[in-house]
Amino acid sequence: MDAAPSLALGILVAALFLAFVRLLRGPTLPDRVVALDLLSTLCVGLSAVYAIAAQNPVFLDVATLLALISFLGTIAFAQYVRKRGQP
């Protein structure tokens, strides 16, 4: 594995940790929803970088599937927050 993908993976894992902290500490529900969306986006990036590092395009399919599920989850959470009446 080259240095650039390793560095990118390290940065993504650090960002995952920080987003997870925000998910746990987020004072409001919208903060937690955004943190969860960020977590899923970082997982997509992690899968894509790993696909490049491993030179295995199967992980790009995983990234695509994660992105689709994340999109649907974000829409569902946004609808839930809207119906709940909080900004």
All heavy atoms as an XYZ file, in Angstrom:
645
protein
N       0.838     -1.163      0.000
C       0.000      0.000      0.000
C       0.891      1.236      0.000
O       1.868      1.323      0.716
C      -0.910     -0.031      1.235
C      -2.081      0.863      1.114
S      -3.221      0.892      2.534
C      -3.736     -0.777      2.707
N       0.529      2.206     -0.829
C       1.293      3.449     -0.917
C       1.050      4.318      0.310
O       0.197      4.044      1.137
C       0.890      4.209     -2.173
C       1.302      3.473     -3.437
O       2.249      2.680     -3.357
O       0.676      3.699     -4.480
N       1.810      5.398      0.359
C       1.686      6.300      1.507
C       0.419      7.140      1.430
O      -0.212      7.401      2.458
C       2.908      7.186      1.586
N       0.037      7.566      0.224
C      -1.124      8.453      0.095
C      -2.428      7.777      0.539
O      -3.189      8.367      1.323
C      -1.237      8.966     -1.328
N      -2.733      6.552      0.075
C      -3.957      5.915      0.583
C      -3.910      5.642      2.081
O      -4.929      5.758      2.769
C      -4.038      4.607     -0.213
C      -3.281      4.864     -1.438
C      -2.174      5.791     -1.043
N      -2.728      5.316      2.595
C      -2.617      5.086      4.036
C      -2.895      6.361      4.808
O      -3.582      6.345      5.832
C      -1.227      4.559      4.387
O      -1.007      3.319      3.787
N      -2.367      7.463      4.306
C      -2.615      8.758      4.952
C      -4.096      9.116      4.877
O      -4.690      9.572      5.867
C      -1.763      9.835      4.295
C      -1.924     11.248      4.866
C      -1.413     11.302      6.290
C      -1.194     12.246      3.999
N      -4.690      8.891      3.717
C      -6.115      9.192      3.552
C      -6.965      8.326      4.472
O      -7.929      8.809      5.082
C      -6.531      9.004      2.100
N      -6.611      7.060      4.578
C      -7.356      6.174      5.483
C      -7.234      6.639      6.932
O      -8.215      6.622      7.683
C      -6.869      4.733      5.339
C      -7.300      4.000      4.072
C      -6.622      2.635      3.994
C      -8.802      3.828      4.026
N      -6.039      7.061      7.317
C      -5.849      7.557      8.680
C      -6.673      8.801      8.967
O      -7.282      8.932     10.034
N      -6.691      9.714      8.005
C      -7.470     10.940      8.182
C      -8.965     10.615      8.250
O      -9.704     11.175      9.072
C      -7.156     11.930      7.049
C      -5.730     12.462      7.212
C      -8.141     13.080      7.027
C      -5.227     13.276      6.051
N      -9.402      9.689      7.401
C     -10.821      9.318      7.415
C     -11.214      8.647      8.724
O     -12.298      8.882      9.257
C     -11.140      8.412      6.230
C     -11.233      9.116      4.879
C     -11.332      8.094      3.753
C     -12.433     10.042      4.850
N     -10.330      7.822      9.265
C     -10.629      7.166     10.547
C     -10.682      8.205     11.670
O     -11.567      8.146     12.539
C      -9.595      6.059     10.839
C      -9.703      5.571     12.264
C      -9.788      4.899      9.873
N      -9.785      9.186     11.641
C      -9.830     10.258     12.640
C     -11.131     11.056     12.521
O     -11.756     11.398     13.533
C      -8.620     11.169     12.481
N     -11.538     11.332     11.282
C     -12.791     12.051     11.073
C     -13.983     11.216     11.530
O     -14.957     11.753     12.074
C     -12.936     12.437      9.605
N     -13.911      9.904     11.325
C     -14.976      9.021     11.811
C     -15.094      9.116     13.328
O     -16.198      9.167     13.878
C     -14.693      7.576     11.411
C     -15.214      7.106     10.070
C     -14.684      5.712      9.764
C     -16.714      7.081     10.055
N     -13.960      9.125     13.996
C     -13.970      9.219     15.455
C     -14.605     10.538     15.905
O     -15.455     10.557     16.813
C     -12.542      9.088     16.005
C     -12.456      9.291     17.475
C     -12.912      8.314     18.355
C     -11.939     10.461     17.997
C     -12.849      8.511     19.725
C     -11.872     10.662     19.353
C     -12.324      9.680     20.227
N     -14.206     11.638     15.270
C     -14.755     12.939     15.650
C     -16.256     13.028     15.356
O     -17.012     13.596     16.142
C     -13.995     14.051     14.930
C     -12.536     14.216     15.362
C     -11.840     15.249     14.482
C     -12.442     14.593     16.824
N     -16.675     12.456     14.237
C     -18.100     12.472     13.920
C     -18.883     11.605     14.903
O     -20.015     11.934     15.275
C     -18.322     11.982     12.493
N     -18.266     10.521     15.349
C     -18.934      9.668     16.327
C     -19.085     10.389     17.661
O     -20.118     10.271     18.329
C     -18.161      8.359     16.505
C     -18.883      7.344     17.320
C     -20.002      6.704     16.823
C     -18.458      7.031     18.594
C     -20.677      5.780     17.575
C     -19.127      6.099     19.361
C     -20.249      5.470     18.848
N     -18.069     11.162     18.024
C     -18.172     11.962     19.248
C     -19.314     12.968     19.116
O     -20.103     13.170     20.044
C     -16.834     12.671     19.544
C     -16.987     13.727     20.626
C     -15.778     11.655     19.956
N     -19.431     13.596     17.944
C     -20.530     14.544     17.717
C     -21.877     13.835     17.775
O     -22.856     14.358     18.304
C     -20.360     15.253     16.381
C     -21.522     16.131     16.013
C     -21.955     17.040     17.097
N     -21.301     18.325     17.037
C     -21.423     19.231     18.000
N     -22.154     18.987     19.049
N     -20.810     20.370     17.909
N     -21.913     12.614     17.269
C     -23.160     11.850     17.320
C     -23.563     11.583     18.767
O     -24.735     11.680     19.119
C     -22.997     10.525     16.568
C     -24.206      9.604     16.546
C     -25.329     10.227     15.739
C     -23.828      8.260     15.980
N     -22.604     11.291     19.618
C     -22.921     10.994     21.017
C     -23.254     12.258     21.804
O     -24.124     12.245     22.662
C     -21.747     10.269     21.678
C     -21.469      8.859     21.174
C     -20.253      8.284     21.883
C     -22.673      7.957     21.378
N     -22.544     13.359     21.523
C     -22.691     14.567     22.317
C     -23.648     15.588     21.730
O     -24.007     16.542     22.423
C     -21.331     15.239     22.502
C     -20.359     14.404     23.285
C     -19.118     15.141     23.565
N     -19.440     16.274     24.448
C     -18.629     17.290     24.671
N     -17.462     17.334     24.092
N     -18.964     18.259     25.488
N     -24.044     15.412     20.473
C     -24.862     16.423     19.797
C     -26.022     16.870     20.667
O     -26.818     16.042     21.084
N     -26.118     18.149     20.928
C     -27.145     18.561     21.879
C     -28.564     18.428     21.331
O     -29.498     18.233     22.102
C     -26.797     20.026     22.162
C     -25.993     20.469     21.009
C     -25.301     19.257     20.477
N     -28.725     18.516     20.019
C     -30.080     18.428     19.471
C     -30.166     17.269     18.485
O     -29.156     16.736     18.034
C     -30.470     19.739     18.755
O     -29.591     19.915     17.643
C     -30.376     20.932     19.679
N     -31.392     16.919     18.172
C     -31.613     15.825     17.216
C     -31.060     16.146     15.827
O     -30.424     15.275     15.215
C     -33.096     15.493     17.148
C     -33.473     14.356     16.215
C     -32.823     13.053     16.662
C     -34.973     14.206     16.136
N     -31.260     17.373     15.300
C     -30.667     17.663     13.987
C     -29.145     17.538     13.968
O     -28.570     17.122     12.961
C     -31.115     19.100     13.703
C     -32.376     19.241     14.444
C     -32.198     18.437     15.702
N     -28.479     17.893     15.092
C     -27.026     17.715     15.154
C     -26.657     16.250     15.016
O     -25.701     15.889     14.325
C     -26.472     18.255     16.475
C     -26.521     19.760     16.548
O     -26.515     20.397     15.476
O     -26.563     20.285     17.674
N     -27.420     15.419     15.678
C     -27.133     13.979     15.604
C     -27.428     13.417     14.217
O     -26.729     12.533     13.735
C     -27.931     13.253     16.675
C     -27.415     13.559     18.050
C     -28.046     12.699     19.093
N     -27.310     12.874     20.336
C     -27.868     13.211     21.472
N     -29.164     13.366     21.544
N     -27.128     13.354     22.547
N     -28.457     13.936     13.578
C     -28.785     13.479     12.220
C     -27.664     13.860     11.252
O     -27.233     13.049     10.424
C     -30.144     14.050     11.763
C     -30.376     13.792     10.290
C     -31.260     13.458     12.583
N     -27.166     15.068     11.390
C     -26.076     15.504     10.521
C     -24.820     14.690     10.800
O     -24.096     14.297      9.881
C     -25.819     17.025     10.700
C     -24.546     17.450     10.018
C     -26.991     17.816     10.164
N     -24.565     14.396     12.074
C     -23.406     13.569     12.424
C     -23.543     12.167     11.846
O     -22.569     11.583     11.357
C     -23.236     13.509     13.930
N     -24.737     11.618     11.880
C     -24.955     10.282     11.309
C     -24.767     10.309      9.796
O     -24.172      9.379      9.225
C     -26.360      9.796     11.666
C     -26.672      8.350     11.367
C     -25.755      7.441     12.180
C     -28.111      8.039     11.675
N     -25.231     11.368      9.152
C     -25.018     11.509      7.711
C     -23.530     11.633      7.399
O     -23.035     11.052      6.431
C     -25.789     12.711      7.195
C     -25.802     12.774      5.693
O     -25.979     11.713      5.065
O     -25.636     13.865      5.143
N     -22.819     12.384      8.230
C     -21.373     12.524      8.039
C     -20.665     11.182      8.221
O     -19.753     10.842      7.464
C     -20.810     13.558      9.014
C     -19.302     13.770      8.958
C     -18.891     14.295      7.590
C     -18.870     14.727     10.050
N     -21.104     10.412      9.199
C     -20.513      9.084      9.408
C     -20.684      8.206      8.171
O     -19.738      7.525      7.746
C     -21.149      8.398     10.618
C     -20.617      8.772     11.978
C     -21.476      8.143     13.060
C     -19.194      8.314     12.134
N     -21.869      8.220      7.613
C     -22.098      7.380      6.434
C     -21.293      7.883      5.243
O     -20.759      7.088      4.465
C     -23.581      7.300      6.113
O     -24.065      8.570      5.788
N     -21.173      9.197      5.108
C     -20.376      9.749      4.016
C     -18.906      9.385      4.181
O     -18.224      9.034      3.210
C     -20.541     11.272      3.964
O     -21.917     11.582      3.798
C     -19.747     11.864      2.828
N     -18.426      9.433      5.419
C     -17.033      9.054      5.661
C     -16.811      7.569      5.393
O     -15.748      7.165      4.911
C     -16.638      9.414      7.093
C     -16.497     10.913      7.367
C     -16.316     11.160      8.850
C     -15.350     11.500      6.574
N     -17.809      6.746      5.689
C     -17.691      5.313      5.379
C     -17.626      5.089      3.873
O     -16.902      4.201      3.408
C     -18.848      4.537      5.992
S     -18.717      4.362      7.767
N     -18.377      5.875      3.116
C     -18.307      5.797      1.656
C     -16.897      6.155      1.188
O     -16.302      5.461      0.350
C     -19.362      6.706      1.002
C     -19.120      6.844     -0.485
C     -20.748      6.170      1.258
N     -16.360      7.223      1.739
C     -14.997      7.628      1.378
C     -13.971      6.596      1.782
O     -13.026      6.309      1.039
N     -14.173      6.017      2.956
C     -13.258      4.975      3.431
C     -13.268      3.769      2.487
O     -12.215      3.228      2.138
C     -13.667      4.557      4.839
C     -12.672      3.869      5.715
C     -11.553      4.812      6.074
C     -13.343      3.374      6.973
N     -14.441      3.383      2.061
C     -14.555      2.250      1.142
C     -13.925      2.573     -0.211
O     -13.257      1.713     -0.806
C     -16.025      1.873      0.980
O     -16.153      0.801      0.091
N     -14.122      3.792     -0.672
C     -13.543      4.179     -1.968
C     -12.020      4.222     -1.900
O     -11.333      3.744     -2.810
C     -14.102      5.533     -2.403
N     -11.483      4.779     -0.824
C     -10.021      4.838     -0.688
C      -9.452      3.425     -0.551
O      -8.406      3.106     -1.121
C      -9.629      5.725      0.516
C      -8.157      5.597      0.825
C      -9.968      7.170      0.232
N     -10.149      2.576      0.176
C      -9.672      1.207      0.309
C      -9.712      0.485     -1.036
O      -8.833     -0.335     -1.338
C     -10.475      0.440      1.354
C      -9.895     -0.909      1.632
C      -8.725     -1.030      2.378
C     -10.471     -2.065      1.129
C      -8.158     -2.261      2.623
C      -9.914     -3.308      1.362
C      -8.761     -3.406      2.115
O      -8.195     -4.623      2.345
N     -10.734      0.762     -1.851
C     -10.803      0.160     -3.184
C      -9.606      0.579     -4.033
O      -9.056     -0.229     -4.781
C     -12.103      0.560     -3.870
N      -9.211      1.833     -3.886
C      -8.043      2.317     -4.632
C      -6.777      1.665     -4.091
O      -5.916      1.218     -4.853
C      -7.970      3.850     -4.552
C      -9.129      4.459     -5.324
C      -6.640      4.354     -5.095
C      -9.288      5.949     -5.122
N      -6.678      1.604     -2.772
C      -5.464      1.043     -2.162
C      -5.318     -0.448     -2.466
O      -4.218     -0.922     -2.741
C      -5.487      1.272     -0.659
N      -6.417     -1.164     -2.417
C      -6.372     -2.605     -2.654
C      -6.476     -2.955     -4.132
O      -6.334     -4.128     -4.493
C      -7.494     -3.288     -1.884
N      -6.760     -1.937     -4.969
C      -6.959     -2.135     -6.404
C      -8.004     -3.217     -6.666
O      -7.820     -4.112     -7.487
C      -5.641     -2.468     -7.091
C      -4.656     -1.338     -7.002
C      -3.345     -1.634     -7.684
O      -3.103     -2.761     -8.091
N      -2.504     -0.631     -7.819
N      -9.075     -3.103     -5.906
C     -10.181     -4.044     -6.028
C     -11.472     -3.237     -6.195
O     -11.969     -2.628     -5.243
C     -10.264     -4.923     -4.777
C     -11.217     -6.063     -4.942
O     -11.940     -6.143     -5.927
N     -11.228     -6.965     -3.971
N     -12.040     -3.209     -7.402
C     -13.203     -2.361     -7.640
C     -14.485     -2.833     -6.961
O     -15.493     -2.131     -6.994
C     -13.348     -2.387     -9.164
C     -12.656     -3.605     -9.603
C     -11.571     -3.882     -8.603
N     -14.467     -3.983     -6.341
C     -15.670     -4.465     -5.650
C     -16.052     -3.503     -4.530
O     -17.244     -3.275     -4.272
C     -15.429     -5.889     -5.099
C     -16.550     -6.314     -4.181
C     -15.264     -6.866     -6.241
N     -15.069     -2.899     -3.891
C     -15.368     -1.984     -2.793
C     -16.026     -0.698     -3.284
O     -16.661      0.003     -2.498
C     -14.094     -1.677     -1.997
C     -13.578     -2.869     -1.258
C     -12.460     -3.552     -1.707
C     -14.232     -3.327     -0.141
C     -11.994     -4.659     -1.037
C     -13.776     -4.439      0.547
C     -12.652     -5.106      0.094
N     -15.890     -0.383     -4.557
C     -16.623      0.766     -5.105
C     -18.115      0.470     -5.157
O     -18.940      1.370     -4.967
C     -16.088      1.128     -6.487
C     -14.679      1.708     -6.504
C     -14.232      1.947     -7.930
C     -14.604      2.978     -5.699
N     -18.464     -0.788     -5.411
C     -19.877     -1.175     -5.351
C     -20.413     -1.024     -3.932
O     -21.548     -0.592     -3.724
C     -20.056     -2.615     -5.831
C     -19.723     -2.784     -7.299
O     -19.765     -1.775     -8.032
O     -19.411     -3.917     -7.706
N     -19.596     -1.388     -2.972
C     -19.991     -1.219     -1.565
C     -20.191      0.260     -1.262
O     -21.164      0.648     -0.591
C     -18.935     -1.839     -0.634
C     -19.227     -1.517      0.815
C     -18.846     -3.335     -0.844
N     -19.300      1.102     -1.762
C     -19.416      2.541     -1.538
C     -20.690      3.090     -2.176
O     -21.386      3.918     -1.568
C     -18.190      3.264     -2.102
N     -21.007      2.609     -3.365
C     -22.231      3.067     -4.029
C     -23.467      2.661     -3.245
O     -24.395      3.453     -3.044
C     -22.292      2.506     -5.456
O     -21.123      2.903     -6.158
C     -23.518      2.992     -6.186
N     -23.475      1.424     -2.785
C     -24.619      0.942     -2.006
C     -24.749      1.717     -0.697
O     -25.860      2.101     -0.295
C     -24.458     -0.559     -1.732
C     -25.623     -1.224     -1.035
C     -26.854     -1.168     -1.916
C     -25.283     -2.646     -0.687
N     -23.635      1.965     -0.034
C     -23.667      2.756      1.200
C     -24.195      4.157      0.948
O     -24.962      4.704      1.753
C     -22.270      2.840      1.800
C     -21.849      1.748      2.766
C     -20.391      1.924      3.142
C     -22.709      1.741      3.994
N     -23.791      4.757     -0.169
C     -24.256      6.109     -0.495
C     -25.761      6.121     -0.731
O     -26.460      7.040     -0.276
C     -23.514      6.629     -1.722
N     -26.271      5.098     -1.404
C     -27.717      5.039     -1.641
C     -28.488      4.855     -0.341
O     -29.500      5.516     -0.103
C     -28.043      3.909     -2.619
C     -27.624      4.154     -4.061
C     -27.839      2.893     -4.893
C     -28.415      5.294     -4.650
N     -28.018      3.974      0.513
C     -28.683      3.753      1.799
C     -28.595      5.005      2.664
O     -29.554      5.386      3.335
C     -28.083      2.523      2.504
C     -28.451      1.265      1.724
C     -28.556      2.423      3.936
C     -27.759      0.016      2.203
N     -27.462      5.666      2.612
C     -27.284      6.901      3.380
C     -28.245      7.980      2.907
O     -28.835      8.704      3.712
C     -25.846      7.383      3.249
O     -25.710      8.663      3.775
N     -28.414      8.081      1.610
C     -29.340      9.073      1.062
C     -30.760      8.808      1.548
O     -31.459      9.722      1.999
C     -29.280      9.052     -0.468
C     -30.295      9.942     -1.119
C     -30.142     11.309     -1.095
C     -31.396      9.398     -1.747
C     -31.086     12.132     -1.681
C     -32.334     10.205     -2.338
C     -32.185     11.582     -2.310
N     -31.171      7.557      1.483
C     -32.526      7.236      1.932
C     -32.674      7.474      3.437
O     -33.719      7.948      3.904
C     -32.859      5.786      1.581
C     -33.001      5.499      0.091
C     -33.234      4.017     -0.136
C     -34.129      6.312     -0.502
N     -31.643      7.153      4.187
C     -31.688      7.388      5.627
C     -31.760      8.867      5.957
O     -32.492      9.272      6.870
N     -31.025      9.669      5.227
C     -31.059     11.115      5.464
C     -32.439     11.676      5.148
O     -32.963     12.509      5.901
C     -29.995     11.814      4.598
O     -28.717     11.281      4.946
C     -30.003     13.303      4.820
N     -33.029     11.212      4.075
C     -34.382     11.669      3.729
C     -35.375     11.262      4.812
O     -36.230     12.049      5.235
C     -34.809     11.093      2.357
C     -33.909     11.640      1.254
C     -36.267     11.400      2.061
C     -33.989     13.116      1.055
N     -35.255     10.045      5.314
C     -36.166      9.567      6.357
C     -35.989     10.369      7.646
O     -36.987     10.763      8.273
C     -35.932      8.085      6.611
N     -34.746     10.624      8.038
C     -34.521     11.409      9.254
C     -35.010     12.842      9.084
O     -35.569     13.428     10.009
C     -33.049     11.402      9.646
C     -32.653     10.210     10.451
C     -31.628      9.396     10.025
C     -33.300      9.913     11.634
C     -31.256      8.284     10.755
C     -32.938      8.810     12.383
C     -31.915      7.995     11.945
N     -34.796     13.426      7.910
C     -35.265     14.788      7.672
C     -36.787     14.851      7.752
O     -37.351     15.794      8.324
C     -34.773     15.285      6.315
N     -37.426     13.855      7.210
C     -38.896     13.801      7.284
C     -39.347     13.651      8.734
O     -40.318     14.295      9.167
C     -39.399     12.636      6.432
C     -40.865     12.622      6.224
C     -41.320     13.688      5.235
O     -40.541     14.474      4.724
N     -42.606     13.710      4.982
N     -38.630     12.835      9.500
C     -38.967     12.649     10.909
C     -38.797     13.946     11.689
O     -39.673     14.321     12.484
C     -38.079     11.545     11.501
C     -38.226     11.391     12.983
C     -39.365     10.815     13.532
C     -37.225     11.822     13.843
C     -39.501     10.683     14.896
C     -37.352     11.687     15.210
C     -38.483     11.118     15.733
O     -38.615     10.993     17.087
N     -37.698     14.644     11.465
C     -37.453     15.902     12.169
C     -38.492     16.938     11.764
O     -38.995     17.698     12.596
C     -36.017     16.402     11.888
C     -35.814     17.819     12.375
C     -35.005     15.477     12.541
N     -38.853     16.973     10.494
C     -39.854     17.937     10.028
C     -41.213     17.674     10.668
O     -41.893     18.586     11.127
C     -39.978     17.881      8.517
C     -40.861     18.971      7.928
C     -40.916     18.889      6.420
N     -41.654     17.702      5.977
C     -42.982     17.663      5.809
N     -43.684     18.730      6.044
N     -43.573     16.570      5.404
N     -41.604     16.411     10.751
C     -42.905     16.092     11.340
C     -42.908     16.294     12.844
O     -43.943     16.564     13.434
C     -43.287     14.656     11.010
C     -43.766     14.492      9.594
C     -44.322     13.130      9.358
C     -44.873     13.056      7.949
N     -45.486     11.782      7.669
N     -41.739     16.161     13.438
C     -41.640     16.328     14.892
C     -41.765     17.795     15.281
O     -42.116     18.115     16.403
C     -40.312     15.758     15.376
C     -40.227     15.591     16.843
C     -39.007     14.811     17.211
N     -38.889     14.798     18.660
C     -37.762     14.815     19.306
N     -36.633     14.810     18.632
N     -37.728     14.808     20.599
N     -41.469     18.700     14.332
C     -41.655     20.108     14.586
C     -40.441     20.850     15.069
O     -40.532     22.017     15.415
N     -39.276     20.219     15.104
C     -38.072     20.925     15.502
C     -37.359     21.436     14.257
O     -37.457     20.820     13.195
C     -37.119     20.005     16.256
C     -37.581     19.700     17.644
C     -36.512     18.944     18.404
O     -35.518     18.519     17.837
N     -36.731     18.784     19.683
N     -36.629     22.544     14.391
C     -35.890     23.063     13.232
C     -34.741     22.173     12.838
O     -34.223     21.433     13.553
C     -35.381     24.415     13.698
C     -35.414     24.375     15.183
C     -36.468     23.368     15.554
